[in-house]
Amino acid sequence: MFAQIRNKLVFLNALVFFVILIAGSTMLYLYMEERLLDQVDAAMVDQSQRMFNGDQGPMFRPVGRQLDRQAVLLAWTTEGKLINTNPSQEEMEEADVLEFQKIAPHDLPQTYRFGAHSYRVLTIGTPGNTLIELKGNLFKVSLAKVQLVRNIDSEQAILNRLLTVLSAGTLFGGIVTILAGLFLAGRALVPIRISWEKQQQFVADASHELRTPLAVIQSQTELLFRHPERTIQEESEKIAGVYKEARRMNKLVSDLLTLARSDSNQLEIERKLLPLDALLAEISWQFAQMAELREIKLTTKLQPGIRIEADEARLRQLLVILLDNALKYTGTGGKVHVACNRSAHGAEIVVEDNGAGIAREDLPFVFDRFYRGDKVRTSSDGGTGLGLSIAKWIVEAHHGKIRVDSTPGEGTAFTVSLPTKK
C-alpha cells in the first residue's frame, strides 16, 4: 500500500516539475528566438525603407553599402525574371532562388528553410514600372516584387544549441526530480507508516483486550443458564465475576474513547488557576486507605503556595493514574512517596515507589498503548495498559513533560513538569 502511495507521489511531483520545466524552457526559447529575429527584422525593414526613393516616382536604389553583408536583394520582373542587383545573390543556390520566387508579398519578414539553410525574407510588392539604378545608370523596369533575403543560419545555430541545452537540462532535471522524489517520498511516508502500524497494533490490542472480558462474561452467563433453579446467593461468585469484567470493560472503553478523542483533538482543556499542593494532598488522602490495606506506607512532601493553570478534571485523572500505578506494583511493606515543588519553569510533581521497577529495555515503551513490560503483569491486575498513555497525553496537552526513571529491584519514579502558566 505504501509503495503505491510513494509511486503516486513521485509520479505527481515529477509530472508537475516536468510541466514547469517544459513551460519555462519553451518560454525561454521563444523569448530568445523573438529577440534574435527582432534584431534581424529591424535591420531588414530599415534597409528596405532606404532602398526606395519616391521623390520622382517609384524608384529602387539597391546600393551595396546599404545592405547587410549577409543580406541578398532579389528583384523580380513581371515576366518572372530575376534582375542581378547584388553580387551576393550569386552565392545562393539556384534552387533556393527559385523557391523565393514563389513567396507572395508580405508586410513583415518571414522565416523559410530551403535545403540546409534558413532565411529571413521580406517580400515587397512594387507598383509596376519602376526606375532602377544599376552601376550609376537608370533603367525603367516593370517589377513585380523585390525581396530582401538574409541568411539566419548563425541565429538558428544559437537557437539549436539553446534547444539542446534546455532539452538536456529538462531531462536531467526530470531524472533528479524522480530520484529526489523517491527519497523524499520515502522519508515523508516514514511517520505515516509508523502511525499506521501503531494504529493497526492499537486496534488489534483493543480487540484482544475487549475479547477477554467478553469471553469471561459469556462463559459465566452460560454457566448461570445451566442451573436456573439456583439462587443468586448460590451463584454470587459467578455474578461477581461478570460484574468485575463488566466494570473492567467499561473502564477500557472509556480509556479508548479518551485516547480516540485526544487523537482527533476533540477534547478541550479547560484551564483555571489551581492550588497544586491542595489537590495533591486531597488525592493522596483518598489513596491513603487503599495503601494502608495493602500495608504500603504513603508519604507526601508538598511545597505550599504552588498554583498552576490546568484542567482540574484532567489533572486529577493524571494523579490518580500515577498513584494507582505506584500502589499496584509496590509490594506489601513497600513505600510510595508523593512530592511537589517549584522548578525553574513551573511546578514539578514526583510520584516514587520502591517496587519491582522496570527493566531498562522497557523504559522507552512504558507510555505506549497496551504496553506491559513485565510479562507477569496481565489483565488480572485490573489494568488496561492505557493509563500511562493517557497520562502522557494529559501532560502534553498542558504543554508539560513527563519522564520515568527506574531501576529493577529498587523502584520507579515518575516526574511531571508543568508550566505555571500556559
KOLTORBA-472293 format. One record per residue (C-alpha): residue in three letters; x, y, z; chain. Coordinates in Angstrom, 1 decimal. Layout:
REM KOLTORBA-472293
ATOM   code       c1       c2       c3   unit
ATOM    ALA        X        Y        Z      A
...
This chain:
REM KOLTORBA-472293
ATOM   code       c1       c2       c3   unit
ATOM    MET      0.0      0.0      0.0      A
ATOM    PHE      2.7      2.5      1.0      A
ATOM    ALA      4.7      1.6     -2.1      A
ATOM    GLN      1.8      2.5     -4.3      A
ATOM    ILE      1.3      5.8     -2.4      A
ATOM    ARG      5.0      6.6     -2.8      A
ATOM    ASN      4.9      5.9     -6.5      A
ATOM    LYS      1.9      8.1     -7.0      A
ATOM    LEU      3.5     10.9     -5.0      A
ATOM    VAL      6.7     10.6     -7.1      A
ATOM    PHE      4.7     10.5    -10.4      A
ATOM    LEU      2.7     13.6     -9.5      A
ATOM    ASN      5.7     15.5     -8.3      A
ATOM    ALA      7.7     14.6    -11.4      A
ATOM    LEU      4.8     15.4    -13.7      A
ATOM    VAL      4.3     18.9    -12.1      A
ATOM    PHE      8.0     19.5    -12.2      A
ATOM    PHE      8.3     18.4    -15.9      A
ATOM    VAL      5.4     20.6    -16.9      A
ATOM    ILE      7.1     23.6    -15.1      A
ATOM    LEU     10.4     22.8    -16.7      A
ATOM    ILE      8.9     22.4    -20.2      A
ATOM    ALA      6.9     25.5    -19.9      A
ATOM    GLY      9.9     27.5    -18.6      A
ATOM    SER     12.2     26.1    -21.3      A
ATOM    THR      9.6     26.9    -24.0      A
ATOM    MET      9.1     30.4    -22.8      A
ATOM    LEU     12.9     31.0    -22.7      A
ATOM    TYR     13.4     29.5    -26.2      A
ATOM    LEU     10.6     31.7    -27.7      A
ATOM    TYR     11.9     34.8    -25.9      A
ATOM    MET     15.4     34.2    -27.3      A
ATOM    GLU     14.1     33.5    -30.8      A
ATOM    GLU     12.0     36.7    -30.7      A
ATOM    ARG     14.9     38.8    -29.6      A
ATOM    LEU     17.3     37.4    -32.2      A
ATOM    LEU     14.8     37.7    -35.1      A
ATOM    ASP     13.6     41.2    -33.9      A
ATOM    GLN     17.1     42.5    -34.4      A
ATOM    VAL     17.3     40.9    -37.9      A
ATOM    ASP     13.8     42.2    -38.8      A
ATOM    ALA     14.6     45.8    -37.7      A
ATOM    ALA     17.7     45.9    -39.9      A
ATOM    MET     15.8     44.5    -42.9      A
ATOM    VAL     12.9     46.9    -42.6      A
ATOM    ASP     15.3     49.8    -42.2      A
ATOM    GLN     17.2     48.7    -45.3      A
ATOM    SER     14.1     48.3    -47.4      A
ATOM    GLN     12.9     51.8    -46.5      A
ATOM    ARG     16.3     53.3    -47.5      A
ATOM    MET     16.3     51.5    -50.8      A
ATOM    PHE     13.2     53.1    -52.1      A
ATOM    ASN     13.0     56.8    -53.0      A
ATOM    GLY      9.7     58.1    -54.2      A
ATOM    ASP     10.6     61.8    -54.8      A
ATOM    GLN     10.4     61.5    -58.6      A
ATOM    GLY      8.1     58.5    -58.9      A
ATOM    PRO      8.7     54.9    -57.9      A
ATOM    MET     12.5     54.4    -57.8      A
ATOM    PHE     14.6     51.4    -56.5      A
ATOM    ARG     18.2     52.1    -55.4      A
ATOM    PRO     19.9     48.8    -54.5      A
ATOM    VAL     23.1     50.4    -53.2      A
ATOM    GLY     25.5     47.8    -52.0      A
ATOM    ARG     26.8     49.8    -49.0      A
ATOM    GLN     23.3     50.0    -47.6      A
ATOM    LEU     23.0     46.2    -47.3      A
ATOM    ASP     23.8     43.9    -44.5      A
ATOM    ARG     26.7     41.7    -45.8      A
ATOM    GLN     24.6     38.7    -45.0      A
ATOM    ALA     21.6     40.1    -47.0      A
ATOM    VAL     20.7     39.5    -50.6      A
ATOM    LEU     18.5     41.5    -52.9      A
ATOM    LEU     16.2     39.8    -55.3      A
ATOM    ALA     14.3     41.9    -57.9      A
ATOM    TRP     11.7     40.1    -59.9      A
ATOM    THR     10.1     41.4    -63.1      A
ATOM    THR      6.5     40.9    -64.1      A
ATOM    GLU      7.7     38.3    -66.5      A
ATOM    GLY      9.3     36.3    -63.7      A
ATOM    LYS     12.9     37.2    -64.5      A
ATOM    LEU     15.5     37.9    -61.8      A
ATOM    ILE     17.5     41.1    -62.1      A
ATOM    ASN     21.0     40.8    -60.7      A
ATOM    THR     21.1     43.8    -58.4      A
ATOM    ASN     23.7     42.4    -55.9      A
ATOM    PRO     26.7     40.2    -56.4      A
ATOM    SER     25.8     38.4    -53.1      A
ATOM    GLN     22.9     36.6    -54.8      A
ATOM    GLU     25.4     34.6    -56.9      A
ATOM    GLU     26.4     32.8    -53.7      A
ATOM    MET     22.9     31.4    -53.3      A
ATOM    GLU     21.9     28.1    -54.7      A
ATOM    GLU     19.8     28.3    -57.7      A
ATOM    ALA     17.1     26.0    -56.3      A
ATOM    ASP     16.8     28.3    -53.3      A
ATOM    VAL     16.4     31.4    -55.5      A
ATOM    LEU     13.6     29.7    -57.4      A
ATOM    GLU     11.8     28.9    -54.2      A
ATOM    PHE     12.0     32.6    -53.2      A
ATOM    GLN     10.1     33.5    -56.4      A
ATOM    LYS      7.0     31.6    -55.1      A
ATOM    ILE      6.8     33.8    -52.0      A
ATOM    ALA      4.0     36.4    -52.1      A
ATOM    PRO      4.5     40.0    -50.8      A
ATOM    HIS      4.1     40.3    -47.1      A
ATOM    ASP      4.4     43.3    -44.7      A
ATOM    LEU      6.6     41.6    -42.2      A
ATOM    PRO      9.7     39.3    -42.6      A
ATOM    GLN      9.0     35.6    -42.6      A
ATOM    THR     11.3     32.6    -41.9      A
ATOM    TYR     11.8     30.0    -44.6      A
ATOM    ARG     14.0     26.9    -44.7      A
ATOM    PHE     15.3     25.7    -48.0      A
ATOM    GLY     17.7     22.8    -48.0      A
ATOM    ALA     20.3     23.1    -45.3      A
ATOM    HIS     19.9     26.9    -44.9      A
ATOM    SER     17.4     29.1    -43.0      A
ATOM    TYR     16.4     32.5    -44.4      A
ATOM    ARG     14.5     35.6    -43.2      A
ATOM    VAL     12.7     37.0    -46.2      A
ATOM    LEU     11.0     40.4    -46.6      A
ATOM    THR      9.0     40.4    -49.8      A
ATOM    ILE      7.8     43.9    -51.1      A
ATOM    GLY      5.3     44.4    -53.9      A
ATOM    THR      6.2     47.2    -56.3      A
ATOM    PRO      3.8     49.4    -58.4      A
ATOM    GLY      4.6     48.2    -61.9      A
ATOM    ASN      7.1     50.4    -63.8      A
ATOM    THR     10.0     51.3    -61.5      A
ATOM    LEU     13.3     53.1    -62.1      A
ATOM    ILE     16.2     51.0    -61.0      A
ATOM    GLU     19.7     52.4    -60.5      A
ATOM    LEU     22.3     49.9    -61.6      A
ATOM    LYS     26.0     50.8    -61.8      A
ATOM    GLY     25.2     54.5    -61.9      A
ATOM    ASN     22.6     54.1    -64.8      A
ATOM    LEU     18.8     54.3    -64.5      A
ATOM    PHE     16.6     51.7    -66.1      A
ATOM    LYS     12.9     51.6    -66.3      A
ATOM    VAL     11.7     48.0    -65.5      A
ATOM    SER      8.3     46.6    -64.7      A
ATOM    LEU      8.9     45.0    -61.3      A
ATOM    ALA      6.5     42.5    -59.7      A
ATOM    LYS      8.3     42.4    -56.3      A
ATOM    VAL     11.6     42.9    -54.5      A
ATOM    GLN     12.9     40.6    -51.8      A
ATOM    LEU     15.4     41.2    -49.1      A
ATOM    VAL     16.8     37.9    -48.1      A
ATOM    ARG     19.0     37.4    -45.1      A
ATOM    ASN     20.7     34.1    -44.1      A
ATOM    ILE     20.0     33.3    -40.4      A
ATOM    ASP     22.0     30.1    -40.1      A
ATOM    SER     24.1     31.7    -37.3      A
ATOM    GLU     21.0     32.7    -35.4      A
ATOM    GLN     19.4     29.3    -36.0      A
ATOM    ALA     22.6     27.6    -34.7      A
ATOM    ILE     22.4     29.6    -31.5      A
ATOM    LEU     18.7     28.6    -31.1      A
ATOM    ASN     19.6     25.0    -31.8      A
ATOM    ARG     22.3     25.0    -29.2      A
ATOM    LEU     19.9     26.6    -26.7      A
ATOM    LEU     17.3     24.0    -27.5      A
ATOM    THR     19.8     21.2    -26.9      A
ATOM    VAL     20.9     22.7    -23.6      A
ATOM    LEU     17.3     23.2    -22.5      A
ATOM    SER     16.3     19.7    -23.5      A
ATOM    ALA     19.3     18.2    -21.7      A
ATOM    GLY     18.5     20.3    -18.7      A
ATOM    THR     14.9     19.3    -18.7      A
ATOM    LEU     15.9     15.6    -19.0      A
ATOM    PHE     18.5     15.9    -16.2      A
ATOM    GLY     16.1     17.8    -14.0      A
ATOM    GLY     13.4     15.2    -14.6      A
ATOM    ILE     15.8     12.4    -13.5      A
ATOM    VAL     16.9     14.3    -10.5      A
ATOM    THR     13.3     15.0     -9.6      A
ATOM    ILE     12.4     11.3     -9.8      A
ATOM    LEU     15.3     10.3     -7.6      A
ATOM    ALA     14.7     13.1     -5.2      A
ATOM    GLY     11.0     12.3     -5.2      A
ATOM    LEU     11.7      8.7     -4.3      A
ATOM    PHE     14.0      9.7     -1.5      A
ATOM    LEU     11.7     12.5     -0.1      A
ATOM    ALA      8.5     10.5     -0.5      A
ATOM    GLY     10.1      7.6      1.4      A
ATOM    ARG     11.2     10.0      4.2      A
ATOM    ALA      7.7     11.6      4.2      A
ATOM    LEU      6.0      8.3      4.5      A
ATOM    VAL      8.1      7.0      7.4      A
ATOM    PRO      6.0      8.8     10.1      A
ATOM    ILE      2.8      7.9      8.3      A
ATOM    ARG      3.9      4.2      8.1      A
ATOM    ILE      4.8      4.2     11.8      A
ATOM    SER      1.5      5.9     12.7      A
ATOM    TRP     -0.4      3.3     10.5      A
ATOM    GLU      1.4      0.4     12.2      A
ATOM    LYS      0.7      1.8     15.6      A
ATOM    GLN     -2.9      2.2     14.7      A
ATOM    GLN     -3.1     -1.3     13.4      A
ATOM    GLN     -1.4     -2.6     16.6      A
ATOM    PHE     -3.7     -0.4     18.7      A
ATOM    VAL     -6.9     -1.9     17.0      A
ATOM    ALA     -5.5     -5.4     17.4      A
ATOM    ASP     -4.7     -4.8     21.1      A
ATOM    ALA     -8.0     -3.2     21.8      A
ATOM    SER     -9.8     -6.1     20.1      A
ATOM    HIS     -7.8     -8.5     22.2      A
ATOM    GLU     -8.4     -6.6     25.5      A
ATOM    LEU    -12.2     -6.4     24.8      A
ATOM    ARG    -12.3    -10.1     23.8      A
ATOM    THR    -11.1    -11.2     27.2      A
ATOM    PRO    -13.9     -9.7     29.4      A
ATOM    LEU    -16.5    -10.5     26.8      A
ATOM    ALA    -15.4    -14.2     26.9      A
ATOM    VAL    -15.5    -14.3     30.7      A
ATOM    ILE    -18.9    -12.7     30.8      A
ATOM    GLN    -20.2    -15.1     28.1      A
ATOM    SER    -18.8    -18.2     29.9      A
ATOM    GLN    -20.1    -17.1     33.3      A
ATOM    THR    -23.6    -16.4     32.0      A
ATOM    GLU    -23.7    -19.7     30.2      A
ATOM    LEU    -22.9    -21.4     33.5      A
ATOM    LEU    -25.7    -19.4     35.1      A
ATOM    PHE    -28.2    -20.5     32.5      A
ATOM    ARG    -27.3    -24.2     33.1      A
ATOM    HIS    -28.7    -24.0     36.6      A
ATOM    PRO    -31.7    -21.7     36.5      A
ATOM    GLU    -33.0    -23.2     39.7      A
ATOM    ARG    -30.1    -21.9     41.8      A
ATOM    THR    -30.5    -18.7     43.9      A
ATOM    ILE    -28.5    -15.5     43.4      A
ATOM    GLN    -26.6    -16.3     46.6      A
ATOM    GLU    -25.6    -19.6     45.3      A
ATOM    GLU    -24.3    -18.1     42.1      A
ATOM    SER    -22.9    -15.0     43.7      A
ATOM    GLU    -19.3    -15.9     42.7      A
ATOM    LYS    -20.2    -16.1     39.0      A
ATOM    ILE    -22.2    -12.9     39.2      A
ATOM    ALA    -19.4    -11.1     40.9      A
ATOM    GLY    -17.1    -12.3     38.1      A
ATOM    VAL    -19.5    -10.9     35.4      A
ATOM    TYR    -19.7     -7.6     37.3      A
ATOM    LYS    -15.9     -7.3     37.7      A
ATOM    GLU    -15.3     -7.9     33.9      A
ATOM    ALA    -18.2     -5.6     33.0      A
ATOM    ARG    -16.5     -2.8     35.1      A
ATOM    ARG    -13.2     -3.6     33.6      A
ATOM    MET    -14.6     -3.4     30.1      A
ATOM    ASN    -16.4     -0.2     30.9      A
ATOM    LYS    -13.1      1.3     32.0      A
ATOM    LEU    -11.3      0.0     28.9      A
ATOM    VAL    -14.0      1.5     26.6      A
ATOM    SER    -13.8      4.8     28.5      A
ATOM    ASP    -10.0      4.9     28.1      A
ATOM    LEU    -10.2      4.0     24.4      A
ATOM    LEU    -12.7      6.8     23.9      A
ATOM    THR    -10.5      9.3     25.7      A
ATOM    LEU     -7.5      8.4     23.5      A
ATOM    ALA     -9.5      8.4     20.3      A
ATOM    ARG    -10.9     11.9     21.1      A
ATOM    SER     -7.4     13.1     22.1      A
ATOM    ASP     -6.0     11.9     18.8      A
ATOM    SER     -8.7     13.8     16.9      A
ATOM    ASN     -8.3     16.9     19.1      A
ATOM    GLN    -11.9     16.7     20.2      A
ATOM    LEU    -11.0     17.0     23.9      A
ATOM    GLU    -10.7     20.6     25.2      A
ATOM    ILE     -8.5     21.5     28.1      A
ATOM    GLU    -10.4     24.0     30.4      A
ATOM    ARG     -7.7     25.8     32.3      A
ATOM    LYS     -8.2     27.6     35.6      A
ATOM    LEU     -5.9     28.5     38.4      A
ATOM    LEU     -5.5     25.6     40.9      A
ATOM    PRO     -3.6     25.1     44.2      A
ATOM    LEU     -1.4     22.2     43.2      A
ATOM    ASP     -0.4     21.3     46.8      A
ATOM    ALA     -4.0     21.1     48.0      A
ATOM    LEU     -5.1     19.0     45.0      A
ATOM    LEU     -2.2     16.5     45.6      A
ATOM    ALA     -3.0     16.4     49.4      A
ATOM    GLU     -6.6     15.6     48.6      A
ATOM    ILE     -5.9     12.8     46.1      A
ATOM    SER     -3.1     11.3     48.3      A
ATOM    TRP     -5.5     11.2     51.3      A
ATOM    GLN     -8.0      9.3     49.1      A
ATOM    PHE     -5.3      6.7     48.3      A
ATOM    ALA     -4.1      6.5     51.9      A
ATOM    GLN     -6.7      4.0     53.0      A
ATOM    MET     -6.0      1.8     50.0      A
ATOM    ALA     -2.3      1.9     50.8      A
ATOM    GLU     -3.0      1.0     54.4      A
ATOM    LEU     -5.0     -2.0     53.4      A
ATOM    ARG     -2.1     -3.2     51.3      A
ATOM    GLU      0.4     -2.4     54.1      A
ATOM    ILE      2.1      0.2     52.0      A
ATOM    LYS      3.4      3.4     53.5      A
ATOM    LEU      2.2      6.5     51.6      A
ATOM    THR      4.1      9.7     52.4      A
ATOM    THR      3.9     13.3     51.0      A
ATOM    LYS      6.1     16.3     50.8      A
ATOM    LEU      4.2     19.2     49.3      A
ATOM    GLN      5.6     22.7     48.9      A
ATOM    PRO      2.7     25.1     49.7      A
ATOM    GLY      1.6     28.0     47.6      A
ATOM    ILE      2.1     26.5     44.2      A
ATOM    ARG     -0.6     27.5     41.8      A
ATOM    ILE     -0.8     26.4     38.2      A
ATOM    GLU     -3.2     26.9     35.3      A
ATOM    ALA     -4.7     23.5     34.4      A
ATOM    ASP     -7.8     21.5     33.8      A
ATOM    GLU     -8.8     20.2     37.2      A
ATOM    ALA    -10.6     17.0     36.0      A
ATOM    ARG     -7.6     16.0     33.7      A
ATOM    LEU     -5.0     16.8     36.4      A
ATOM    ARG     -7.0     14.7     38.9      A
ATOM    GLN     -7.0     11.9     36.3      A
ATOM    LEU     -3.3     12.2     35.8      A
ATOM    LEU     -2.5     12.0     39.6      A
ATOM    VAL     -4.9      9.1     40.0      A
ATOM    ILE     -3.2      7.1     37.2      A
ATOM    LEU      0.3      7.7     38.7      A
ATOM    LEU     -0.7      6.9     42.3      A
ATOM    ASP     -2.8      3.8     41.2      A
ATOM    ASN      0.2      2.6     39.1      A
ATOM    ALA      2.6      3.1     42.0      A
ATOM    LEU      0.4      1.2     44.6      A
ATOM    LYS     -0.4     -1.5     42.1      A
ATOM    TYR      3.2     -2.5     41.6      A
ATOM    THR      4.5     -1.9     45.1      A
ATOM    GLY      4.6     -5.0     47.3      A
ATOM    THR      3.5     -5.4     50.9      A
ATOM    GLY      5.7     -3.3     53.2      A
ATOM    GLY      6.7     -1.0     50.4      A
ATOM    LYS      6.7      2.8     50.2      A
ATOM    VAL      5.2      5.3     47.9      A
ATOM    HIS      6.2      9.0     48.1      A
ATOM    VAL      4.4     12.0     46.5      A
ATOM    ALA      6.2     15.3     46.3      A
ATOM    CYS      5.7     18.7     44.6      A
ATOM    ASN      7.9     21.7     44.4      A
ATOM    ARG      8.7     24.7     42.3      A
ATOM    SER     11.0     24.4     39.4      A
ATOM    ALA     12.8     27.0     37.2      A
ATOM    HIS      9.9     27.0     34.6      A
ATOM    GLY      6.9     26.0     36.7      A
ATOM    ALA      6.0     23.1     39.0      A
ATOM    GLU      7.3     19.6     39.4      A
ATOM    ILE      5.4     16.6     40.6      A
ATOM    VAL      7.2     13.3     41.6      A
ATOM    VAL      5.4     10.0     42.4      A
ATOM    GLU      8.0      7.5     43.6      A
ATOM    ASP      7.8      3.9     44.8      A
ATOM    ASN     10.3      1.2     45.8      A
ATOM    GLY      8.5     -1.6     44.0      A
ATOM    ALA      9.9     -4.1     41.4      A
ATOM    GLY     11.0     -1.4     39.0      A
ATOM    ILE     11.0     -1.5     35.2      A
ATOM    ALA     13.7     -3.1     33.0      A
ATOM    ARG     15.9     -0.7     31.2      A
ATOM    GLU     14.9     -2.1     27.8      A
ATOM    ASP     11.2     -1.5     28.6      A
ATOM    LEU     11.6      2.2     29.7      A
ATOM    PRO     11.3      3.7     26.2      A
ATOM    PHE      7.9      2.0     25.7      A
ATOM    VAL      6.1      2.5     29.1      A
ATOM    PHE      3.9      5.2     27.6      A
ATOM    ASP      2.9      3.1     24.6      A
ATOM    ARG     -0.7      2.0     24.4      A
ATOM    PHE     -1.3     -1.5     25.8      A
ATOM    TYR      2.4     -2.0     26.5      A
ATOM    ARG      3.3     -4.1     29.5      A
ATOM    GLY      7.0     -4.6     30.1      A
ATOM    ASP      6.6     -7.1     33.0      A
ATOM    LYS      5.4    -10.3     31.4      A
ATOM    VAL      4.0    -11.3     34.8      A
ATOM    ARG      1.6     -8.3     34.7      A
ATOM    THR     -1.6     -9.3     33.0      A
ATOM    SER     -5.2     -8.2     32.9      A
ATOM    SER     -5.7     -9.8     36.3      A
ATOM    ASP     -4.1     -6.7     37.9      A
ATOM    GLY     -7.1     -4.7     36.7      A
ATOM    GLY     -5.2     -2.5     34.3      A
ATOM    THR     -5.8     -1.9     30.7      A
ATOM    GLY     -2.4     -0.8     29.5      A
ATOM    LEU     -3.7      2.6     28.6      A
ATOM    GLY     -3.3      4.6     31.8      A
ATOM    LEU      0.3      5.9     31.2      A
ATOM    SER     -0.6      6.7     27.6      A
ATOM    ILE     -3.5      8.9     28.9      A
ATOM    ALA     -1.2     10.4     31.5      A
ATOM    LYS      1.3     11.4     28.8      A
ATOM    TRP     -1.5     12.9     26.7      A
ATOM    ILE     -2.7     15.0     29.7      A
ATOM    VAL      0.8     16.3     30.4      A
ATOM    GLU      1.5     17.2     26.8      A
ATOM    ALA     -1.9     18.9     26.5      A
ATOM    HIS     -0.8     21.1     29.3      A
ATOM    HIS      2.5     21.8     27.5      A
ATOM    GLY      4.4     19.9     30.1      A
ATOM    LYS      6.8     16.9     30.1      A
ATOM    ILE      6.7     13.5     31.8      A
ATOM    ARG      9.6     11.2     32.3      A
ATOM    VAL     10.2      7.9     34.1      A
ATOM    ASP     13.3      6.7     36.0      A
ATOM    SER     13.5      3.2     37.2      A
ATOM    THR     15.9      0.6     38.5      A
ATOM    PRO     14.9     -3.0     38.6      A
ATOM    GLY     14.5     -4.2     42.2      A
ATOM    GLU     14.8     -0.7     43.6      A
ATOM    GLY     11.7      1.2     42.3      A
ATOM    THR     10.3      3.7     39.9      A
ATOM    ALA      9.8      7.4     39.8      A
ATOM    PHE      7.5      9.4     37.5      A
ATOM    THR      8.4     13.1     37.2      A
ATOM    VAL      5.9     15.6     35.7      A
ATOM    SER      6.9     19.1     34.8      A
ATOM    LEU      4.1     21.6     34.3      A
ATOM    PRO      4.3     25.3     33.4      A
ATOM    THR      2.6     27.6     36.0      A
ATOM    LYS      1.0     29.5     33.1      A
ATOM    LYS      0.2     28.5     29.5      A
